[in-house]
Amino acid sequence: MNEIESVTVVGAGTMGSQIALQTALAGRYQVTLVDAVAGQLDRARAQNRKLVDRAVEKGRLTKERADAALDRITASNDVEKAAAKADLVIEAVIEDFETKKAVFTALGSAAGHDAILASNSSTIAISRLADITGNPARCCNMHFFHPVTVMQLCEVVKGPKTSDATVKAATDFVRSIDRTPVVLNKEIWGFIVNRILFAASEEAMHLLEGGYASAEDIDIAVQKGLNWPMGPFHLLDFSGLDIFYGAMQDRHRQGEGGDAPEVLRKLVEAGDLGRKTGKGFFEYEK
Ligand SMILES: NC(=O)c1ccc[n+]([C@@H]2O[C@H](COP(=O)([O-])OP(=O)(O)OC[C@H]3O[C@@H](n4cnc5c(N)ncnc54)[C@H](O)[C@@H]3O)[C@@H](O)[C@H]2O)c1
């Protein structure tokens, strides 16, 4: 297996742009950030500039390190060229199977035989994409959390054909960019964190629907009794109820759990999607 020197991130949206930045901040990787949509690479660069400038202002980063990190990121709209020189490719395009399939097809033909090919998908297991590359042993999920520059965790998920060497290289890489890896030895819908989050959120909604307690009191109970920084309803509102609703429906379709609770469906249908629309389980100032 090649030592990882060059990392390509495909998809310069919310996740990809920050995965690229966190990688560049390690100070030892050349990073190529790829996007297919005009203007997105400029937006990603501007957002990353803002993030590092704020960190410099707060004294968490030196100006030299911030500038050096941004300089290490090259923008590209040619996925094949960017994949050809990478030792590790992290795919972070939109959560759409056909789009990811097209990207993994391109990676399969363009990336070197030794390159690790990872997907940051929250719900599409690597076993659905790995065979297309012709080299499934080199493929895994690397599931980072939003915002990547703040959230420490990365779930590294082993597909049925992923080699131990790939898992080791992926976990070593995660540590090298100052993030904490955990390994799932077998694929399962939602990986670890989302399964536990969904179970807790679903229970909170059932308590609310049953009239056992208010959303306020359920949140206070979880915050004060379990020491969560935020209760489940505030977390749902913060994440976006539509995102959560879509993921619950996906879980149901895959036979992994019940349909989304009524209270959630009604809010989504009313367009009350949480913090971003000013109203969800709670109301917010716009
Ligand atoms: N947002 C989150 O909180 C979060 C958390 C963990 C994992 N994820 C996963 O990360 C992935 C990306 O999510 P996001 O929130 O960053 O999405 P996003 O919509 O913000 O960004 C996706 C980017 O992919 C680009 N893109 C689309 N098709 C492309 C292609 N063929 N080639 C190159 N670029 C292409 C889009 O232009 C866009 O910039 C998804 O799989 C999602 O499940 C998201």
The ligand as an SDF file (V2000), in Angstrom:
LIG
                    3D

 44 48  0  0  0  0  0  0  0  0999 V2000
  -24.2260   17.4610    5.6100 N   0  0  0  0  0  0  0  0  0  0  0  0
  -24.0330   16.6220    6.6090 C   0  0  0  0  0  0  0  0  0  0  0  0
  -24.3320   16.9160    7.7710 O   0  0  0  0  0  0  0  0  0  0  0  0
  -23.4020   15.2710    6.3500 C   0  0  0  0  0  0  0  0  0  0  0  0
  -22.8230   14.5830    7.4250 C   0  0  0  0  0  0  0  0  0  0  0  0
  -22.1740   13.3660    7.1760 C   0  0  0  0  0  0  0  0  0  0  0  0
  -22.1430   12.8540    5.8930 C   0  0  0  0  0  0  0  0  0  0  0  0
  -22.7480   13.5240    4.8860 N   0  0  0  0  0  0  0  0  0  0  0  0
  -22.6550   12.9590    3.5340 C   0  0  0  0  0  0  0  0  0  0  0  0
  -21.6930   13.6930    2.8030 O   0  0  0  0  0  0  0  0  0  0  0  0
  -22.0500   13.7250    1.4170 C   0  0  0  0  0  0  0  0  0  0  0  0
  -22.1060   15.1670    0.9560 C   0  0  0  0  0  0  0  0  0  0  0  0
  -23.0520   15.8610    1.7200 O   0  0  0  0  0  0  0  0  0  0  0  0
  -23.0600   17.4520    1.7670 P   0  0  0  0  0  0  0  0  0  0  0  0
  -23.9820   17.8270    2.8680 O   0  0  0  0  0  0  0  0  0  0  0  0
  -21.6500   17.9750    1.7470 O   0  0  0  0  0  0  0  0  0  0  0  0
  -23.7410   17.7760    0.3610 O   0  0  0  0  0  0  0  0  0  0  0  0
  -23.7170   19.1530   -0.4670 P   0  0  0  0  0  0  0  0  0  0  0  0
  -24.9300   19.1500   -1.2930 O   0  0  0  0  0  0  0  0  0  0  0  0
  -23.4400   20.3010    0.4270 O   0  0  0  0  0  0  0  0  0  0  0  0
  -22.4280   18.9830   -1.4070 O   0  0  0  0  0  0  0  0  0  0  0  0
  -22.3670   18.0530   -2.4560 C   0  0  0  0  0  0  0  0  0  0  0  0
  -21.4420   18.6080   -3.5310 C   0  0  0  0  0  0  0  0  0  0  0  0
  -21.2500   17.6050   -4.5200 O   0  0  0  0  0  0  0  0  0  0  0  0
  -21.1620   18.2810   -5.7710 C   0  0  0  0  0  0  0  0  0  0  0  0
  -21.4140   17.3030   -6.8360 N   0  0  0  0  0  0  0  0  0  0  0  0
  -22.5920   16.7760   -7.2510 C   0  0  0  0  0  0  0  0  0  0  0  0
  -22.3670   15.8740   -8.2350 N   0  0  0  0  0  0  0  0  0  0  0  0
  -21.0260   15.8280   -8.4260 C   0  0  0  0  0  0  0  0  0  0  0  0
  -20.1830   15.0740   -9.2940 C   0  0  0  0  0  0  0  0  0  0  0  0
  -20.6810   14.1970  -10.1470 N   0  0  0  0  0  0  0  0  0  0  0  0
  -18.8470   15.2990   -9.2320 N   0  0  0  0  0  0  0  0  0  0  0  0
  -18.3320   16.1980   -8.3650 C   0  0  0  0  0  0  0  0  0  0  0  0
  -19.0920   16.9370   -7.5200 N   0  0  0  0  0  0  0  0  0  0  0  0
  -20.4150   16.7390   -7.5490 C   0  0  0  0  0  0  0  0  0  0  0  0
  -22.2160   19.3720   -5.6750 C   0  0  0  0  0  0  0  0  0  0  0  0
  -21.9820   20.3790   -6.6320 O   0  0  0  0  0  0  0  0  0  0  0  0
  -21.9980   19.8490   -4.2430 C   0  0  0  0  0  0  0  0  0  0  0  0
  -21.0520   20.9020   -4.1850 O   0  0  0  0  0  0  0  0  0  0  0  0
  -23.3750   12.9880    1.3020 C   0  0  0  0  0  0  0  0  0  0  0  0
  -23.1340   11.6570    0.9310 O   0  0  0  0  0  0  0  0  0  0  0  0
  -23.9290   13.0290    2.7210 C   0  0  0  0  0  0  0  0  0  0  0  0
  -24.7310   11.9020    3.0500 O   0  0  0  0  0  0  0  0  0  0  0  0
  -23.3560   14.7390    5.0700 C   0  0  0  0  0  0  0  0  0  0  0  0
  1  2  1  0
  2  3  2  0
  2  4  1  0
  4  5  1  0
  4 44  2  0
  5  6  2  0
  6  7  1  0
  7  8  2  0
  8  9  1  0
  8 44  1  0
  9 10  1  0
  9 42  1  0
 10 11  1  0
 11 12  1  0
 11 40  1  0
 12 13  1  0
 13 14  1  0
 14 15  2  0
 14 16  1  0
 14 17  1  0
 17 18  1  0
 18 19  2  0
 18 20  1  0
 18 21  1  0
 21 22  1  0
 22 23  1  0
 23 24  1  0
 23 38  1  0
 24 25  1  0
 25 26  1  0
 25 36  1  0
 26 27  1  0
 26 35  1  0
 27 28  2  0
 28 29  1  0
 29 30  1  0
 29 35  2  0
 30 31  1  0
 30 32  2  0
 32 33  1  0
 33 34  2  0
 34 35  1  0
 36 37  1  0
 36 38  1  0
 38 39  1  0
 40 41  1  0
 40 42  1  0
 42 43  1  0
M  CHG  2   8   1  16  -1
M  END
$$$$
